[in-house]
Amino acid sequence: MGQCRRTKKHVIELIEGTLVEHYSKLWSYGEEIRRSNPGSTMKMDVNNMQDGKFYFSKFYVCFEGLKQGWRGSCRRVINLDGCFLKGICTGELISVVGRDANNHIFPIAWAVVCVESKENWKCLNVEGLLEAVKEILPSVEHRQFTRHFVANFRKIFPRVMYEKMFWNACKASNEPLHNAAMKEIQLLNPSAFKYLTEKNQQSWCRAFFQVGKMCDAIENGLSESFKNVIRDERKKPIIIMIEEIRLSNVLPTGLNQFETRNLIESYVVDLDKKTCSCRVWQLNRYACVHSAATISYLNIDVGSYGDPMFFGACYGKDYKYPLRGMNGSNMWPTTDFIPPLPPLKRKMLGRPNVNRRKDPGEKTTRHIVSKVMKKILCSVCKQVGHNKVTCPKVEKPKKLKVKRKRSTTKGGDKEEGSGSKTIVARKRKQSKSIINKKIS
């Protein structure tokens, strides 16, 4: 792994958190789901290895609101599919997706498992793979994904005409049309007719679907669309991935109630009560960042949800009565009251402290910006590595040579400054001569 990839990985871990942090919060995440959405289902399995540590096995979640919605108006044909996780998390994401009244994606339940298997599909406890359905819900209608079915059919019978005849038989809405299409296949190739009749026609032919399901779909393209929606979310850590799946489909939580989220932080906003779970909106009485994002999401003016005190009309009332001008002291009126004297000064012990008293926890040292690893630029030649003092282009002044005078003493001639005693004696003589002159 190169330096750039290691740096990118480190930055992502600082923003989103590490895998160990995410998996350690799964129990708390499940409890928050149960608290905020009573009746919801959350299951997690862990494996106890020989070293005494617990490792993640699978995590399943289904919200009560989604279950009730599916049981109510959305109880139609559901699509079940799995996909691999492409990010730092390993394993597979299996999901159950239904259709709402507008044929849009309606997620019902999803789970993160180490491997897609029959036992893991059973944990969803809804219609799923053929083997799981036979054991859990044997009376439920099971439809095959026709695109996979025709792909296997094309491998044995690769000609285009076979595929066209298959789609005519598959999309036929009644038995006479289906039988007519199947008869054409039989006349063309009896082996193809035998291959199709051996399969369960009730799972791939529209003519044999149960009525009252309000859906005649012969494919699970909705699952493919759902996987395409969460394409980027599948690359993220487990909690962020599950939250993105939840919020990408169930952002509104009620009438004028929404949930806004920033990475792993989420808050509930109620526009009717003008409240946010962060409490900033209640404290300041103007929209916080979470409520502002929600109001903007609805294309509503954010200012209309602020307190009237912050409106321009109310602001104008603050300065409706201005302060009047005053004359100077030369025009002040005289009074008959006794003029007061200034208060007596109280002398404190010690010298007066001019500087401000600093808190014990306040830094007392002077902050100096370090110049380590900083390039020095000369202000004269604009070159790096020196300043104007050591610049070679600056002419340095020549040092003047000062001739030292010699002073005569009893011991002989000595240079001025050769000893401290000689200099002190000479200064004393000079001061005495100056004093004598001033006296005379």
VEXTOR-169080 format. One record per residue: residue in one letter; x, y, z of N, C-alpha, C in turn. Coordinates in steps of 0.1 Angstrom, whole numbers, plus 5000, padded with zeros to 4 digits. Layout:
N
AXYZXYZXYZ/...
***
This chain:
440
M500849885000500050005000500950125000/G500650224991501450344990501150445000/Q501950545000501850645011500450725009/C500050754997498850824994497650734999/R497650604996496550525001496450505016/R497650505022497650495037497150625043/T497550735037497050865042495550875040/K495050835029493550835026492850745036/K493350625038492750535048492750595062/H493850665066493950725079492950835081/V492750915070491851025071490450975072/I490050875064488750815065488450755078/E489450695085489250645098489050755108/L489750865106489550975115488051035114/I487551035102486251095100485150995103/E485250875098484150775100484350675111/G485550665116485850575127486450445122/T487050365130487650245126486550125127/L486950015121486049895122485749855136/V486849855144486649805158485649895165/E485750025163484750115169483350095165/H483150075152481850055146481149925152/Y481949815151481349685155481149685171/S481949765178481749765193480449845196/K479949925187478750005190477449945185/L477549815179476349755173475249725184/W475649685196474649655206473949785210/S474749895212474150025215473250075204/Y473650055192472850095180471450015180/G471549885183470249815184469349865195/E469949895207469049945218468450085214/E469150165207468650295202467450265192/I467550165184466450135175465250095183/R465450005193464249965201463650085209/R464550175213464050285221463250385212/S463750415201463150515192462050465184/N462050335181461050265173460550145180/P459650155190459150045198458549935189/G458749815191458249705183459149655172/S460249735170461149695159461949575164/T462549505154463349385156464749405153/M465649365162467049365160467649245166/K468449175157469149055162470649055158/M471449015166472849005163473448875169/D474248805161474948685165476448715165/V477048655176478548665176479048525179/N480348505174480948375176482048385187/N482048295196483048295207484148195203/M485248255199486448175195487148125206/Q488148045203488947975214489748075222/D490148185217490948285224490048365234/G488748335235487948415244487348545239/K487548575227487048695221485848665213/F484948775212483648755205483848825191/Y483448755181483548815167482148815161/F482048915152480748945146480348825136/S479048795136478548685127477548745118/K476448805123475348865115474648965123/F474049065116473249165122472049185114/Y470849175120469549185113468749295119/V468049375111467249485117465949495108/C464849525114463549545107462749645116/F462449765111461749865118460249835118/E459649875130458249845131457449925121/G457750045118457050125108457050065095/L458150005091458249935078457449805078/K457449735089456649615089455149645088/Q454749745096453349785095452949835082/G453849915075453549965062453349855052/W454249755053454149645044452949555046/R452549535059451349465062450049535058/G450149665057449049745054448849765039/S449249875034448949915020450049855011/C451149805016452249765007452449615007/R451449545011451549395011451349344997/R452449344990452449304976453649204974/V453949174961455149084958456349154963/I457249084970458449144975459649074968/N460749154967461949104961463049084971/L463748974970464748944980466048914972/D467148974976468448954969469548994979/G470748944975471948974983473049034974/C473949104981475049164973476249174982/F477449174976478649174984478949314988/L479649325000480149455005481449484999/K481649604993482749634985483749724993/G483449765005484349855012485249785022/I485449845033486349795044485649685051/C484249675051483549565057483449445048/T483649335054483549205046482249135048/G481849055039480548985041479649025030/E478349005032477249025023476049095029/L475349175021474249245026473049185019/I472049125027470849065021469749155025/S468749175016467649275018466449215013/V465349265019463949235014463349365010/V462949374998462449504992461049474986/G460149564990458749564984458549674976/R457249684971456849794963455649874970/D455750004969454650084975453550104965/A452550184968451450204959451850264946/N452950334946453450404934454550324927/N454750194930455750104925457150164927/H457350224938458650274943459250174953/I460550184955461250094965460750114979/F460350004985459950004999460749905007/P461749935014462549835021461849785033/I461949655035461249595046462149545057/A463249485053464249435063465549415056/W466649425063467949405058468949345068/A469949275064470849205073472249205067/V473249215076474649205072475149065078/V475548985069475948845072477348825067/C478048725073479348685068479248615054/V478248535052478048465040476548445038/E476148445025474748425021474448275022/S473548235031473248095032471748075036/K471347955036469947925039469647965053/E470447945063470247975077470148125078/N470948205071470948345073469648405066/W469148345056467948395050466748365060/K466848265068465748235077465648335088/C466748405091466648505101465748625098/L465548645084464648755080463248725083/N462848595083461548545086460448595077/V460848625064459848665054460148585041/E459348605031459548525018460948545013/G461648435009462948455005463348344994/L464448284996464948184987464048064987/L464147984977463147874975463247774987/E464447734991464547645002464047695015/A464347825018463947885030462447905031/V461847935019460447955019459647825021/K460247715016459547595018459447555033/E460447595041460447555055459647665064/I459847795060459247895069457747925065/L457547945052456247985047455947895035/P455447775037455247685025454147725016/S453147805021451947845013452147975006/V453348035007453548165000453948144986/E453448224977453748224963455148264961/H455948184953457348224950457548234935/R458048354931458248384917459748394914/Q460148334903461548334900461948464893/F463248494893463748614886463848564871/T463048624863462948574849464248594841/R464948704845466148734838467248624840/H467348574852468148454855467648334848/F466348314848465748194842466048194827/V465848304820466148304805467648304802/A468448344812469948334809470348184809/N469748104818470047954818469447894806/F468247934802467647884790468447914777/R469048034777469748074765471047994763/K471647944775472847864774472647734767/I471447674768471047544762470547564748/F469747674746469147704733469547844730/P470647864723471148004721470548084710/R469648034702469148104691468148214696/V468048324688467248444692465748404692/M465348324683463948294682463348224694/Y464248144700463848074713463548174724/E464348274725464248374735462948454733/K462648494720461448574718460148494721/M460248364717459048274721458948254736/F460048254743459948234757459348354764/W459648474759459048594765457548604762/N457148554750455748554747455048464756/A455648344759454948254769455048304783/C456048374786456248424800455348534803/K455148634794454348754796452848734793/A452448614789451048584786450248594799/S449148674799448348694811447248584813/N447048504803446048394805446548264799/E445948154802446348024798446248004783/P445248044776445148024761446348094754/L446748214758447848284752449148214755/H449248164767450448094771450547964764/N449447884762449547754755449847774741/A449347884735449647914721451147934719/A451748014728453148044727454047914729/M453547834738454347714741454147614730/K453047614722452847524711453847564700/E454147694698455047734688456447684692/I456847684704458147634709458147484707/Q457047414709457047264707457247224693/L456647304684456747274669458147304665/L458847404670460147444666461247344672/N461047314685462047234691461447164703/P461147034702460446964714461346964726/S462646964725463546964736463447094745/A463247204738463047334745461647334752/F460647274745459347274751459447184764/K460147074763460246984775461047054786/Y462047134783462847204793461947294801/L461047374794460247474800459147404808/T458547304803457447234810457847164823/E459147124823459647054835459847154847/K460047284843460147384854458747424859/N458747474871457447514877456947634870/Q455947624862455347734854454747844863/Q454247804875453647904884454648004889/S455947974888456948064893457548164883/W457248134870457848214860456948264849/C455648214849454648254839453548334845/R453248454839452348544844450948484844/A450648384835449248334834448948254846/F449848204854449648124866449848194879/F450148324878450348394891449048414898/Q449148414912447948434920447348574918/V446048584918445448714917445348784930/G445148914930444948984943446349034948/K447449004942448749054947449049194942/M448249244933448449384928449849404922/C450349294916451649314909451849194900/D452149224887452349124877453849114872/A454749164881456149174877456649034876/I457549014866458148884864459648894866/E460048994872461549014874461649084888/N462849084893463149154906464049274903/G463749354893464549474890464549574901/L463549564910463449654921464649634930/S465049504932466249474940467449524934/E467549514920468749574913468749724915/S467649784914467549934916467949974931/F467549884940467849914954469349904956/K469949794950471449784951472149894945/N471649944934472250064927472150194936/V471050204943470950324952471950324963/I472250204969473150194980474550154975/R474850184963476150144958477350204965/D477250334968478250404976478250364991/E477050344996476950305010477550175014/R477650085004478249945007479749955009/K480350065006481750075008482150135022/K481150175030481450235043481350145054/P481850185066481750105078480250065081/I480149955089478849895091477749985096/I477950065106476950145112476550255102/I477550325096477250425086476450365074/M476850245070476250185059474750155062/I474450105074473050075078472250195079/E472850305085472150425086471850495073/E472750485063472550535050471450465043/I471350335045470250255039468950305045/R468950325058467750365065467250505061/L468250595060467850735058467650765043/S468250675034468050705020466650665016/N465850595024464550555021463450605031/V463850625043462850665053463350795060/L463550895053463951025059462851085067/P461651105062460551155070460151055081/T459951105093459551015104458151045109/G457451125103456051165107455651285100/L454451345104453951465098454851585103/N455551645094456451755097457551715107/Q457851585107458951535116459951475107/F461251505109462351455100463551425109/E464351345103465651315109466851365100/T467651445106468851495099470151425105/R471051395096472251325101473451385095/N474551395103475851435098476851325102/L477251245093478051125096477351035106/I477851025118477250935128476351005137/E476251145136475351215145474051245138/S472951215145471651235140470751305150/Y469851385145468951465154467551465147/V466551465156465151465152464651605152/V463951655141463451785140461951775138/D461251855147459851865146459452015142/L458952035130458752165125457452225131/D456452145135455252205141455652255155/K456352185163456752225176457952315176/K458652325165459852405164460952365174/T461152235173462152175183463152085175/C464252075181465351985175465951915187/S466251785186466851715197468151765201/C468851845193470151905198469852025208/R468652075209468152185218468752315215/V469452335204469952465200468752555195/W467852495188466652565183465852615195/Q465652535205464852585216465552685224/L466852685225467652785233467752915226/N468052915213468253045206467053095199/R466053005197464753045191464953085176/Y466053045170466153055156466752925151/A466552885138466752755133468252715135/C468552595140469852545141470252485127/V471452425126471852375113471052255109/H470552175118469752055115468352095110/S467752195117466352235113466452315100/A467552395099467752465086467852375074/A468552265076468752165065467352105062/T466552075072465252015070464352115063/I464252245067463452345061463852365047/S465152375044465652385031465252265022/Y465252145028464852025021463452035016/L462552105023461152125019460952245011/N462052325007461952444999461052545006/I461252565019460552665027461552765032/D461052895033461952995038462352965053/V463652965055464152935069463753045079/G463753165074463453285083462053275088/S461153215081459753205086459653125099/Y460553035102460552955114461353015126/G461853135124462453205135461553275144/D461953305156461153375166460853515161/P459653575163459353715158460353815164/M461053785174461953885180463053915170/F463453815161464453835151463953895138/F462653925137462153985125462554135124/G462554185112462954325110462054425117/A460754395117459854485124460054495139/C460354385145460754385159462054445161/Y462954435152464254495154464154655153/G463254695144462954835144462354895156/K461654815163461054865176462054895186/D463154825186464254845196464854985195/Y464855045183465455175181464355275176/K463155245180462055335177462155465185/Y462655465197462755585206464255615207/P464855705199466255725200466655815211/L467955825215468455915225468556055219/R468056155226468156295221469556355224/G469856465216471156525218471156615231/M472356645236472556715249473556835246/N473356945254474257055254475457035261/G476457115259477757105266477557165281/S478657145289478557185303478357335305/N478757415295478557555296477157595296/M476257515291474857545290473957465300/W474657395309473857315318473157405328/P471957365332471157455342471757435356/T471757545364472257545378471157495387/T471657425399470657375408471057425422/D470257405432470457445446470957335455/F471257215449471657105457473157125461/I473457055472474857065477475756975468/P476757035462477656955453478456845461/P478456725457479156615465480556625462/L481356565471482756545470483056405465/P484256385459484656255455484756155467/P484656025465484755935476486155925481/L486355895494487655885500488355765493/K489655785491490455685486490855585496/R490855455493491255355502492655295498/K493555315507494955275504495055125507/M495555055496495654905497497154875501/L497354755507498654715510499454675498/G500754705498501554675487501454765475/R502254735465502254815453500954785445/P500354885438499154855430499454765418/N498654665416498854575405498154635392/V498954655382498454715370497854605360/N498554495360498154385351496954315355/R496254255346495054185349495354055356/R494554015365494653895372494253775363/K495153685362494953575353494453445360/D493553375354493053255359494153145361/P494053065372495152965373495252875361/G494152845354494252755343494652825330/E494852955331495153035319496653025316/K497053025303498453015300499153145303/T500253135309501053255313502253275304/T502653165297503753185288503353245275/R504353315269504053385257504053285245/H503053305237502953215225503853265214/I504853175210505753215200505553115188/V505353165176505253075165506553015161/S506552885160507852815157508152835143/K509452855140509952865126510652745121/V510452635128511052505124510452465110/M511252425101510952385088510352495079/K510552615084510052735076511152795068/K510952815055511952865047512153015049/I513353055051513753205053513953265040/L513253385037513453455025514053585027/C515153615020515853735021515053855016/S514953965023514154075018514954165008/V516254135006517054214997517054144983/C517654024983517853944970516653854967/K515753834977514553744975515053594973/Q516153564979516553424978516253354991/V516253214991515953135002517253085009/G517153085022518353035029519053125038/H518753255037519453365045518553485046/N518953575054518153705056519053815052/K518553935054519354055049520654075057/V520754025069521954045077523053965071/T522853845066523853765061523853755045/C523153855039522953855025524353895019/P524853825009526153855003526053984994/K524854024990524754144981524754274989/V524654265002524654385011526054415015/E526454545012527854585015527954615030/K528854545036528954555051529954675054/P529654755063530554875067531854835072/K532854905068534254875072534454915086/K535154825093535454855108536554955109/L536355065116537355165118538355125129/K539555135126540555105135540855225145/V540655205157540855305167542255285174/K542955395173544255385180544155415195/R544655335203544555345217545655435222/K545355535231546355615237547055545248/R548255585250549155525260549155625272/S549055575284549055655296550355615303/T550955725309552255695317551955685331/T552455585337552355555351553655535357/K553755505370555055485376555655355371/G554855265368555455135363555955145349/G555655255342556055265328554855295320/D555055295306553955315297553055195296/K551655225297550655115296549555165287/E548955075280547855105271546655135279/E545855235274544655275280543655155280/G543155125292542255015293542954885296/S544354895299545054765302544654715316/G544254805325543854765338542654845343/S541754795351540654865356541054975366/K542154955373542555045383543055175377/T543755165365544255285358543055365353/I542055305348540955385343540155455354/V539955385365539255455377540055565382/A541355555383542255665388542155785378/R542155755365542055865356540755945357/K539655865358538355935359538256015372/R538855975382538856055395539556185393/K540756185386541456305384540656405375/Q539956345365539156435357537956495364/S537356415373536256475381536656575391/K537856555397538356655406538656795399/S539256785387539556905380538356985376/I537256905372536056975369535357045381/I535456975392534857035404535657165408/N536957155407537757275411537557395402/K537257365389536957475379535657545383/K534657455387533357515390533357595403/I534257555412534357625425534957765423/S536057765414536757885412535957975403/
***
